[in-house]
């Protein structure tokens, strides 16, 4: 995914932001930390209690170097606007698993996460995978189920002393024309 692609290209009348998609770079780590924190604390507010969101957010420090280090573990696809991360997806290519998907809350529901998933699905197909899996939050699960993902059941994870619900989802992959 070396080539940049666009989504929501600005029009003279709408002033919509121009979103570029690319692979993450180490310098994106600090932005990733902020997107993660705000997506959990604000974006998931309608689906999880404050205690649940605080426990979830505490799983990853708000420090860029930690997120930059994760880029060595996962293929990280990035959505940027004006050079800043506004969404990202971490992909465990060997396992065919979407590890994380987060979008800045004020930009949610504008196709950024969906576009990141399209790029991830294409990458998995190129690596010979016929399916993708994800352990999705309640919020993400709702969206993915409407997009053809299949529900494999509920799982519970403990963060600190707090139990969090997530859904195990799977999607059969097929080549798409873009």
Contact map, one row per residue, 1 for C-alpha under 8 A:
1111000000000000000001100000000000000000000000000000000000000000000000000000000000000000000000000000000000000000000000100000000000000000000000000000000000000000000000000000000000
1111000000000000000001100000000000000000000000000000000000000000000000000000000000000000000000000000000000000000000000000000000000000000000000000000000000000000000000000000000000
1111100000000000000001000000000000000000000000000000000000000000000000000000000000000000000000000000000000000000000000000000000000000000000000000000000000000000000000000000000000
1111110000000000000111000000000000000000000000000000000000000000000000000000000000000000000000000000000000000000000000000000000000000000000000000000000000000000000000000000000000
0011111000000000000111000000000000000000000000000000000000000000000000000000000000000000000000000000000000000000000000000000000000000000000000000000000000000000000000000000000000
0001111110000000011110000000000000000000000000000000000000000000000000000000000000000000000000000000000000000000000000000000000000000000000000000000000000000000000000000000000000
0000111110000000011100000000000000000000000000000000000000000000000000000000000000000000000000000000000000000011001000000000000000000000000000000000000000000000000000000000000000
0000011111000001111000000000000000000000000000000000000000000000000000000000000000000000000000000000000000000000000000000000000000000000000000000000000000000000000000000000000000
0000011111100001111000000000000000000000000000000000000000000000000000000000000000000000000000000000000000000000000000000000000000000000000000000000000000000000000000000000000000
0000000111110111110000000000000000000000000000000000000000000000000000000000000000000000000000000000000000000000000000000000000000000000000000000000000000000000000000000000000000
0000000011111111000000000000000000000000000000000000000000000000000000000000000000000000000000000000000000000000000000000000000000000000000000000000000000000000000000000000000000
0000000001111110000000000000000000000000000000000000000000000000000000000000000000000000000000000000000000000000000000000000000000000000000000000000000000000000000000000000000000
0000000000111110000000000000000000000000000000000000000000000000000000000000000000000000000000000000000000000000000000000000000000000000000000000000000000000000000000000000000000
0000000001111111000000000000000000000000000000000000000000000000000000000000000000000000000000000000000000000000000000000000000000000000000000000000000000000000000000000000000000
0000000001111111100000000000000000000000000000000000000000000000000000000000000000000000000000000000000000000000000000000000000000000000000000000000000000000000000000000000000000
0000000111100111110000000000000000000000000000000000000000000000000000000000000000000000000000000000000000000000000000000000000000000000000000000000000000000000000000000000000000
0000000111000011111000000000000000000000000000000000000000000000000000000000000010000000000000000000000000000000000000000000000000000000000000000000000000000000000000000000000000
0000011111000001111100000000000000000000000000000000000000000000000000000000000011000000000000000000000000000000000000000000000000000000000000000000000000000000000000000000000000
0000011110000000111110000000000000000000000000000000000000000000000000000000001111000000000000000000000000000001000000000000000000000000000000000000000000000000000000000000000000
0001111000000000011111000000000000000000000000000000000000000000000000000000001110000000000000000000000000000000000000000000000000000000000000000000000000000000000000000000000000
0001110000000000001111100000000000000000000000000000000000000000000000000000111100000000000000000000000000000000000100000000000000000000000000000000000000000000000000000000000000
1111100000000000000111110000000000000000000000000000000000000000000000000000111000000000000000000000000000000000000000000000000000000000000000000000000000000000000000000000000000
1100000000000000000011111000000000000000000000000000000000000000000000000011110000000000000000000000000000000000000000000000000000000000000000000000000000000000000000000000000000
0000000000000000000001111101000000000000000000000000000000000000000000100001110000000000000000000000000000000000000000000000000000000000000000000000000000000000000000000000000000
0000000000000000000000111111100000000000000000000000000000000000000100100000000000000000000000000000000000000000000000000000000000000000000000000000000000000000000000000000000000
0000000000000000000000011111100000000000000000000000000000000000100110100000000000000000000000000000000000000000000000000000000000000000000000000000000000000000000000000000000000
0000000000000000000000001111110000000000000000000000000000000001000100000000000000000000000000000000000000000000000000000000000000000000000000000000000000000000000000000000000000
0000000000000000000000011111111100000000000000000000000000000001000100000000000000011000000000000000000000000000000000000000000000000000000000000000000000000000000000000000000000
0000000000000000000000001111111110000000000000000000000000000011111100000000000000000000000000000000000000000000000000000000000000000000000000000000000000000000000000000000000000
0000000000000000000000000011111111000000000000000000000000000111101100000000000000000000000000000000000000000000000000000000000000000000000000000000000000000000000000000000000000
0000000000000000000000000001111111100000000000000000000000000001000000000000000000011100000000000000000000000000000000000000000000000000000000000000000000000000000000000000000000
0000000000000000000000000001111111110000000000000000000000000001001000000000000000001011000000000000000000000000000000000000000000000000000000000000000000000000000000000000000000
0000000000000000000000000000111111111000000000000000000000001111001000000000000000000000000000000000000000000000000000000000000000000000000000000000000000000000000000000000000000
0000000000000000000000000000011111111100000000000000000000000100000000000000000000000000000000000000000000000000000000000000000000000000000000000000000000000000000000000000000000
0000000000000000000000000000001111111110000000000000000000000000000000000000000000001110000000000000011100000000000000000000000000000000000000000000000000000000000000000000000000
0000000000000000000000000000000111111111000000000000000010000000000000000000000000000000000000000000011100000000000000000000000000000000000000000000000000000000000000000000000000
0000000000000000000000000000000011111111100000000000000010000100000000000000000000000000000000000000000000000000000000000000000000000000000000000000000000000000000000000000000000
0000000000000000000000000000000001111111111000000000000000000000000000000000000000000000000000000000000110000000000000000000000000000000000000000000000000000000000000000000000000
0000000000000000000000000000000000111111111100000000000000000000000000000000000000000000000000000000011110000000000000000000000000000000000000000000000000000000000000000000000000
0000000000000000000000000000000000011111111110000000100110000000000000000000000000000000000000000000000000000000000000000000000000000000000000000000000000000000000000000000000000
0000000000000000000000000000000000001111111110000100110010000000000000000000000000000000000000000000000000000000000000000000000000000000000000000000000000000000000000000000000000
0000000000000000000000000000000000000111111110000000000000000000000000000000000000000000000000000000000010000000000000000000000000000000000000000000000000000000000000000000000000
0000000000000000000000000000000000000111111111000000000000000000000000000000000000000000000000000000000110010000000000000000000000000000000000000000000000000000000000000000000000
0000000000000000000000000000000000000011111111110000100000000000000000000000000000000000000000000000000000000000000000000000000000000000001000000000000000000000000000000000000000
0000000000000000000000000000000000000001111111111100100000000000000000000000000000000000000000000000000000000000000000000000000000000000000000000000000000000000000000000000000000
0000000000000000000000000000000000000000001111111000000000000000000000000000000000000000000000000000000000000000000000000000000000000000000000000000000000000000000000000000000000
0000000000000000000000000000000000000000000111111000000000000000000000000000000000000000000000000000000000000000000000000000000000000000011000000000000000000000000000000000000000
0000000000000000000000000000000000000000000111111101100000000000000000000000000000000000000000000000000000000000000000000000000000000000000000000000000000000000000000000000000000
0000000000000000000000000000000000000000000011111111100000000000000000000000000000000000000000000000000000000000000000000000000000000000000000000000000000000000000000000000000000
0000000000000000000000000000000000000000100010011111110000000000000000000000000000000000000000000000000000000000000000000000000000000000000000000000000000000000000000000000000000
0000000000000000000000000000000000000000000000001111111000000000000000000000000000000000000000000000000000000000000000000000000000000000000000000000000000000000010000000000000000
0000000000000000000000000000000000000000000000011111111100000000000000000000000000000000000000000000000000000000000000000000000000000000000000000000000000000000011100000000000000
0000000000000000000000000000000000000001100110011111111110000000000000000000000000000000000000000000000000000000000000000000000000000000000000000000000000000000000000000000000000
0000000000000000000000000000000000000000100000000111111111000000000000000000000000000000000000000000000000000000000000000000000000000000000000000000000000000000000000000000000000
0000000000000000000000000000000000000000000000000011111111100000000000000000000000000000000000000000000000000000000000000000000000000000000000000000000000000011010000000000000000
0000000000000000000000000000000000000001000000000001111111100000000000000000000000000000000000000000000000000000000000000000000000000000000000000000000000000010000100000000000000
0000000000000000000000000000000000011001100000000000111111111000000000000000000000000000000000000000000000000000000000000000000000000000000000000000000000000000000000000000000000
0000000000000000000000000000000000000000000000000000011111111000000000000000000000000000000000000000000000000000000000000000000000000000000000000000000000000000000000000000000000
0000000000000000000000000000000000000000000000000000001111111000000000000000000000000000000000000000000000000000000000000000000000000000000000000000000000000010000000000000000000
0000000000000000000000000000000000000000000000000000000011111100010000000000000000000000000000000000000000000000000000000000000000000000000000000000000000000000000000000000000000
0000000000000000000000000000000010000000000000000000000011111110010000000000000000000000000000000000000000000000000000000000000000000000000000000000000000000000000000000000000000
0000000000000000000000000000010011001000000000000000000000011111000000000000000000000000000000000000000000000000000000000000000000000000000000000000000000000000000000000000000000
0000000000000000000000000000110010000000000000000000000000001111111000000000000000000000000000000000000000000000000000000000000000000000000000000000000000000000000000000000000000
0000000000000000000000000011111110000000000000000000000000000111111100000000000000000000000000000000000000000000000000000000000000000000000000000000000000000000000000000000000000
0000000000000000000000000100110000000000000000000000000000000011111110000000000000000000000000000000000000000000000000000000000000000000000000000000000000000000000000000000000000
0000000000000000000000000000100000000000000000000000000000011011111111000000000000000000000000000000000000000000000000000000000000000000000000000000000000000000000000000000000000
0000000000000000000000000000110110000000000000000000000000000011111111100000000000000000000000000000000000000000000000000000000000000000000000000000000000000000000000000000000000
0000000000000000000000001111110000000000000000000000000000000001111111110000000000000000000000000000000000000000000000000000000000000000000000000000000000000000000000000000000000
0000000000000000000000000100000000000000000000000000000000000000111111111000000000000000000000000000000000000000000000000000000000000000000000000000000000000000000000000000000000
0000000000000000000000000000000000000000000000000000000000000000011111111100000000000000000000000000000000000000000000000000000000000000000000000000000000000000000000000000000000
0000000000000000000000011100000000000000000000000000000000000000001111111111000000000000010000000000000000000000000000000000000000000000000000000000000000000000000000000000000000
0000000000000000000000000000000000000000000000000000000000000000000111111110000000000000000000000000000000000000000000000000000000000000000000000000000000000000000000000000000000
0000000000000000000000000000000000000000000000000000000000000000000011111110000000000000000100000000000000000000000000000000000000000000000000000000000000000000000000000000000000
0000000000000000000000000000000000000000000000000000000000000000000001111111000000000000011110000010000000000000000000000000000000000000000000000000000000000000000000000000000000
0000000000000000000000100000000000000000000000000000000000000000000000111111100000000000011110000000000000000000000000000000000000000000000000000000000000000000000000000000000000
0000000000000000000000110000000000000000000000000000000000000000000000100111110000000001111000000000000000000000000000000000000000000000000000000000000000000000000000000000000000
0000000000000000000011110000000000000000000000000000000000000000000000000011111000000001111000000000000000000000000100010000000000000000000000000000000000000000000000000000000000
0000000000000000000011110000000000000000000000000000000000000000000000000001111100001111100000000000000000000000000100000000000000000000000000000000000000000000000000000000000000
0000000000000000001111000000000000000000000000000000000000000000000000000000111110001111000000000000000000000001000100000000000000000000000000000000000000000000000000000000000000
0000000000000000001110000000000000000000000000000000000000000000000000000000011111111110000000000000000000000000000000000000000000000000000000000000000000000000000000000000000000
0000000000000000111100000000000000000000000000000000000000000000000000000000001111111100000000000000000000000000000000000000000000000000000000000000000000000000000000000000000000
0000000000000000011000000000000000000000000000000000000000000000000000000000000111110000000000000000000000000000000000000000000000000000000000000000000000000000000000000000000000
0000000000000000000000000000000000000000000000000000000000000000000000000000000111111000000000000000000000000000000000000000000000000000000000000000000000000000000000000000000000
0000000000000000000000000001001000000000000000000000000000000000000000000000000111111100000000000000000000000000000000000000000000000000000000000000000000000000000000000000000000
0000000000000000000000000001001100100000000000000000000000000000000000000000011110111111000000000000000000000000000000000000000000000000000000000000000000000000000000000000000000
0000000000000000000000000000001000100000000000000000000000000000000000000000011110011111000000000000001100100000000000000000000000000000000000000000000000000000000000000000000000
0000000000000000000000000000000100100000000000000000000000000000000000000000011100001111100000000000111100000001100000000000000000000000000000000000000000000000000000000000000000
0000000000000000000000000000000100000000000000000000000000000000000000000001111000001111110000000001111000000000100100000000000000000000000000000000000000000000000000000000000000
0000000000000000000000000000000000000000000000000000000000000000000000000001110000000011111000000111110000000000100110000000000000000000000000000000000000000000000000000000000000
0000000000000000000000000000000000000000000000000000000000000000000000100111100000000001111100000111100000000000000000000000000000000000000000000000000000000000000000000000000000
0000000000000000000000000000000000000000000000000000000000000000000000000111100000000000111110011111000000000000000000010000000000000000000000000000000000000000000000000000000000
0000000000000000000000000000000000000000000000000000000000000000000000001110000000000000011111111110000000000000000000000000000000000000000000000000000000000000000000000000000000
0000000000000000000000000000000000000000000000000000000000000000000000000110000000000000001111111000000000000000000000000011001000000000000000000000000000000000000000000000000000
0000000000000000000000000000000000000000000000000000000000000000000000000000000000000000000111111000000000000000000000000000000000000000000000000000000000000000000000000000000000
0000000000000000000000000000000000000000000000000000000000000000000000000000000000000000000111111000000000000000000000000000000000000000000000000000000000000000000000000000000000
0000000000000000000000000000000000000000000000000000000000000000000000000000000000000000001111111100000000000000000000000001000010111000000000000000000000000000000000000000000000
0000000000000000000000000000000000000000000000000000000000000000000000000000000000000000001111111110000000000000000000000000000000011100000000000000000000000000000000000000000000
0000000000000000000000000000000000000000000000000000000000000000000000000000000000000000111100011111100000000000000000010000000000011110000000000000000000000000000000000000000000
0000000000000000000000000000000000000000000000000000000000000000000000000100000000000000111100001111100000000000000000000000000000000110000000000000000000000000000000000000000000
0000000000000000000000000000000000000000000000000000000000000000000000000000000000000001111000000111110000000000000000000000000000000000000000000000000000000000000000000000000000
0000000000000000000000000000000000000000000000000000000000000000000000000000000000000011110000000111111000000000100000000000000000000000000000000000000000000000000000000000000000
0000000000000000000000000000000000110010000000000000000000000000000000000000000000000011100000000001111100000000100000000000000000000000000000000000000000000000000000000000000000
0000000000000000000000000000000000110010000000000000000000000000000000000000000000000111000000000000111110110001100000000000000000000000000000000000000000000000000000000000000000
0000000000000000000000000000000000110110001000000000000000000000000000000000000000000110000000000000011111110000000000000000000000000000000000000000000000000000000000000000000000
0000000000000000000000000000000000000110011000000000000000000000000000000000000000000000000000000000001111110000000000000000000000000000000000000000000000000000000000000000000000
0000000000000000000000000000000000000000000000000000000000000000000000000000000000000000000000000000000111110000000000000000000000000000000000000000000000000000000000000000000000
0000000000000000000000000000000000000000000000000000000000000000000000000000000000000100000000000000001111111101000000000000000000000000000000000000000000000000000000000000000000
0000000000000000000000000000000000000000001000000000000000000000000000000000000000000000000000000000001111111111100000000000000000000000000000000000000000000000000000000000000000
0000000000000000000000000000000000000000000000000000000000000000000000000000000000000000000000000000000000111111100000000000000000000000000000000000000000000000000000000000000000
0000000000000000000000000000000000000000000000000000000000000000000000000000000000000000000000000000000000111111100000000000000000000000000000000000000000000000000000000000000000
0000001000000000000000000000000000000000000000000000000000000000000000000000000000000000000000000000000000011111111000000000000000000000000000000000000000000000000000000000000000
0000001000000000001000000000000000000000000000000000000000000000000000000000001000000010000000000000001000111111111100000000000000000000000000000000000000000000000000000000000000
0000000000000000000000000000000000000000000000000000000000000000000000000000000000000011100000000000111000011111111110000000000000000000000000000000000000000000000000000000000000
0000000000000000000000000000000000000000000000000000000000000000000000000000000000000000000000000000000000000011111111000000000000000000000000000000000000000000000000000000000000
0000001000000000000000000000000000000000000000000000000000000000000000000000000000000000000000000000000000000011111111100000000000000000000000000000000000000000000000000000000000
0000000000000000000010000000000000000000000000000000000000000000000000000000111000000001100000000000000000000001111111110000000000000000000000000000000000000000000000000000000000
0000000000000000000000000000000000000000000000000000000000000000000000000000000000000000100000000000000000000000111111111000000000000000000000000000000000000000000000000000000000
0000000000000000000000000000000000000000000000000000000000000000000000000000000000000000000000000000000000000000011111111100000000000000000000000000000000000000000000000000000000
1000000000000000000000000000000000000000000000000000000000000000000000000000000000000000000000000000000000000000001111111110000000000000000000000000000000000000000000000000000000
0000000000000000000000000000000000000000000000000000000000000000000000000000100000000000001000000100000000000000000111111111000000000000000000000000000000000000000000000000000000
0000000000000000000000000000000000000000000000000000000000000000000000000000000000000000000000000000000000000000000011111111100000010000000000000000000000000000000000000000100000
0000000000000000000000000000000000000000000000000000000000000000000000000000000000000000000000000000000000000000000001111111110000000000000000000000000000000000000000000000001000
0000000000000000000000000000000000000000000000000000000000000000000000000000000000000000000010000000000000000000000000111111111000000000000000000000000000000000000000000000000000
0000000000000000000000000000000000000000000000000000000000000000000000000000000000000000000010010000000000000000000000011111111111110000000000000000000000000000000000000000000000
0000000000000000000000000000000000000000000000000000000000000000000000000000000000000000000000000000000000000000000000001111111111000000000000000000000000000000000000000000111000
0000000000000000000000000000000000000000000000000000000000000000000000000000000000000000000000000000000000000000000000000111111110000000000000000000000000000000000000000000000000
0000000000000000000000000000000000000000000000000000000000000000000000000000000000000000000010000000000000000000000000000011111110000000000000000000000000000000000000000000000000
0000000000000000000000000000000000000000000000000000000000000000000000000000000000000000000000000000000000000000000000000001111111000000000000000000000000000000000000000000000000
0000000000000000000000000000000000000000000000000000000000000000000000000000000000000000000000010000000000000000000000000001111111110000000000000000000000000000000000000000100000
0000000000000000000000000000000000000000000000000000000000000000000000000000000000000000000000000000000000000000000000000001100111110000000000000000000000000000000000000001110000
0000000000000000000000000000000000000000000000000000000000000000000000000000000000000000000000010000000000000000000000000001000011111000000000000000000000000000000000000111100000
0000000000000000000000000000000000000000000000000000000000000000000000000000000000000000000000011100000000000000000000001001000011111100000000000000000000000000000000000111100000
0000000000000000000000000000000000000000000000000000000000000000000000000000000000000000000000011100000000000000000000000000000000111110000000000000000000000000000000011110000000
0000000000000000000000000000000000000000000000000000000000000000000000000000000000000000000000001110000000000000000000000000000000011111000000000000000000000000000000011100000000
0000000000000000000000000000000000000000000000000000000000000000000000000000000000000000000000000110000000000000000000000000000000001111100000000000000000000000000001111000000000
0000000000000000000000000000000000000000000000000000000000000000000000000000000000000000000000000000000000000000000000000000000000000111111110000000000000000000000001111000000000
0000000000000000000000000000000000000000000000000000000000000000000000000000000000000000000000000000000000000000000000000000000000000011111110000000000000000000000011100000000000
0000000000000000000000000000000000000000000000100000000000000000000000000000000000000000000000000000000000000000000000000000000000000001111111000000000000000000000011100000000000
0000000000000000000000000000000000000000000100100000000000000000000000000000000000000000000000000000000000000000000000000000000000000001111111100000000000000000000000000000000000
0000000000000000000000000000000000000000000000000000000000000000000000000000000000000000000000000000000000000000000000000000000000000001111111110000000000000000000000000000000000
0000000000000000000000000000000000000000000000000000000000000000000000000000000000000000000000000000000000000000000000000000000000000001111111111000000000000000000000101000000000
0000000000000000000000000000000000000000000000000000000000000000000000000000000000000000000000000000000000000000000000000000000000000000011111111100000000000000000000000000000000
0000000000000000000000000000000000000000000000000000000000000000000000000000000000000000000000000000000000000000000000000000000000000000001111111110000000000000000000000000000000
0000000000000000000000000000000000000000000000000000000000000000000000000000000000000000000000000000000000000000000000000000000000000000000111111111100000000000000000000000000000
0000000000000000000000000000000000000000000000000000000000000000000000000000000000000000000000000000000000000000000000000000000000000000000011111111111000000000000000000000000000
0000000000000000000000000000000000000000000000000000000000000000000000000000000000000000000000000000000000000000000000000000000000000000000001111111100000000000000000000000000000
0000000000000000000000000000000000000000000000000000000000000000000000000000000000000000000000000000000000000000000000000000000000000000000000111111100000000000000000000000000000
0000000000000000000000000000000000000000000000000000000000000000000000000000000000000000000000000000000000000000000000000000000000000000000000011111110000000000000000000010000000
0000000000000000000000000000000000000000000000000000000000000000000000000000000000000000000000000000000000000000000000000000000000000000000000011111111000000000000000001111000000
0000000000000000000000000000000000000000000000000000000000000000000000000000000000000000000000000000000000000000000000000000000000000000000000001001111100000000000000001110000000
0000000000000000000000000000000000000000000000000000000000000000000000000000000000000000000000000000000000000000000000000000000000000000000000001000111110000000000000111100000000
0000000000000000000000000000000000000000000000000000000000000000000000000000000000000000000000000000000000000000000000000000000000000000000000000000011111000000000000111100000000
0000000000000000000000000000000000000000000000000000000000000000000000000000000000000000000000000000000000000000000000000000000000000000000000000000001111100000000000111000000000
0000000000000000000000000000000000000000000000000000000000000000000000000000000000000000000000000000000000000000000000000000000000000000000000000000000111110000000011110000000000
0000000000000000000000000000000000000000000000000000000000000000000000000000000000000000000000000000000000000000000000000000000000000000000000000000000011111000000011110000000000
0000000000000000000000000000000000000000000000000000000000000000000000000000000000000000000000000000000000000000000000000000000000000000000000000000000001111100001111000000000000
0000000000000000000000000000000000000000000000000000000000000000000000000000000000000000000000000000000000000000000000000000000000000000000000000000000000111110001111000000000000
0000000000000000000000000000000000000000000000000000000000000000000000000000000000000000000000000000000000000000000000000000000000000000000000000000000000011111111100000000000000
0000000000000000000000000000000000000000000000000000001100100000000000000000000000000000000000000000000000000000000000000000000000000000000000000000000000001111111100000000000000
0000000000000000000000000000000000000000000000000000001000000000000000000000000000000000000000000000000000000000000000000000000000000000000000000000000000000111110000000000000000
0000000000000000000000000000000000000000000000000000000000000000000000000000000000000000000000000000000000000000000000000000000000000000000000000000000000000111111000000000000000
0000000000000000000000000000000000000000000000000011001000000000000000000000000000000000000000000000000000000000000000000000000000000000000000000000000000000111111100000000000000
0000000000000000000000000000000000000000000000000001000000000000000000000000000000000000000000000000000000000000000000000000000000000000000000000000000000011110111110000000000000
0000000000000000000000000000000000000000000000000001000100000000000000000000000000000000000000000000000000000000000000000000000000000000000000000000000000011110011111000000000000
0000000000000000000000000000000000000000000000000000000000000000000000000000000000000000000000000000000000000000000000000000000000000000110000000000000001111000001111100000000000
0000000000000000000000000000000000000000000000000000000000000000000000000000000000000000000000000000000000000000000000000000000000000011110000000000000001111000000111110000000000
0000000000000000000000000000000000000000000000000000000000000000000000000000000000000000000000000000000000000000000000000000000000000011110010000000001111100000000011111000000000
0000000000000000000000000000000000000000000000000000000000000000000000000000000000000000000000000000000000000000000000000000000000001111000000000000001111100000000001111100000000
0000000000000000000000000000000000000000000000000000000000000000000000000000000000000000000000000000000000000000000000000000000000001111000010000000111110000000000000111110000000
0000000000000000000000000000000000000000000000000000000000000000000000000000000000000000000000000000000000000000000000000000000000111100000000000000111100000000000000011111000000
0000000000000000000000000000000000000000000000000000000000000000000000000000000000000000000000000000000000000000000000000000000000111000000000000001110000000000000000001111100000
0000000000000000000000000000000000000000000000000000000000000000000000000000000000000000000000000000000000000000000000000000000001110000000000000000100000000000000000000111110000
0000000000000000000000000000000000000000000000000000000000000000000000000000000000000000000000000000000000000000000000001000100011110000000000000000000000000000000000000011111000
0000000000000000000000000000000000000000000000000000000000000000000000000000000000000000000000000000000000000000000000000000100001000000000000000000000000000000000000000001111100
0000000000000000000000000000000000000000000000000000000000000000000000000000000000000000000000000000000000000000000000000100100000000000000000000000000000000000000000000000111110
0000000000000000000000000000000000000000000000000000000000000000000000000000000000000000000000000000000000000000000000000000000000000000000000000000000000000000000000000000011111
0000000000000000000000000000000000000000000000000000000000000000000000000000000000000000000000000000000000000000000000000000000000000000000000000000000000000000000000000000001111
0000000000000000000000000000000000000000000000000000000000000000000000000000000000000000000000000000000000000000000000000000000000000000000000000000000000000000000000000000000111
